[in-house]
Amino acid sequence: MTNQEILKSVSETLREVLGLPDLVVSEETSANDVDEWDSMTHIQLISAIEGKHRVRFALGELQSLKNVGDMVVLIQSKISK
């Protein structure tokens, strides 16, 4: 799976979890950019991404993420092992 494919998948998941079908997501998008992306939604989002990509994130990994692009790189590193 390429980074672009992962970005597309994460974007779709974000739109579903946040209930914002028209949300434009880029690698630079972060929780600070989306009013509906709060701490509860963040937990739901992580859970949905873990399930969709069959990966597990450690707390330390999640704390270091700054934006969607960082999430894409992390997912890529986990599925390419």
ChimeraX attribute file (.defattr): number of C-alpha atoms within 10 A of each C-alpha:
attribute: neighborCount
match mode: 1-to-1
recipient: residues
	/A:1	9
	/A:2	11
	/A:3	13
	/A:4	12
	/A:5	11
	/A:6	18
	/A:7	20
	/A:8	15
	/A:9	16
	/A:10	25
	/A:11	20
	/A:12	17
	/A:13	19
	/A:14	25
	/A:15	17
	/A:16	14
	/A:17	18
	/A:18	19
	/A:19	11
	/A:20	13
	/A:21	13
	/A:22	7
	/A:23	14
	/A:24	11
	/A:25	19
	/A:26	14
	/A:27	16
	/A:28	11
	/A:29	16
	/A:30	16
	/A:31	15
	/A:32	11
	/A:33	11
	/A:34	13
	/A:35	8
	/A:36	15
	/A:37	17
	/A:38	12
	/A:39	10
	/A:40	9
	/A:41	15
	/A:42	16
	/A:43	12
	/A:44	15
	/A:45	20
	/A:46	19
	/A:47	14
	/A:48	17
	/A:49	20
	/A:50	14
	/A:51	11
	/A:52	12
	/A:53	15
	/A:54	11
	/A:55	14
	/A:56	14
	/A:57	14
	/A:58	7
	/A:59	8
	/A:60	8
	/A:61	12
	/A:62	13
	/A:63	8
	/A:64	10
	/A:65	15
	/A:66	15
	/A:67	16
	/A:68	20
	/A:69	21
	/A:70	18
	/A:71	21
	/A:72	21
	/A:73	16
	/A:74	16
	/A:75	23
	/A:76	17
	/A:77	10
	/A:78	13
	/A:79	11
	/A:80	8
	/A:81	5
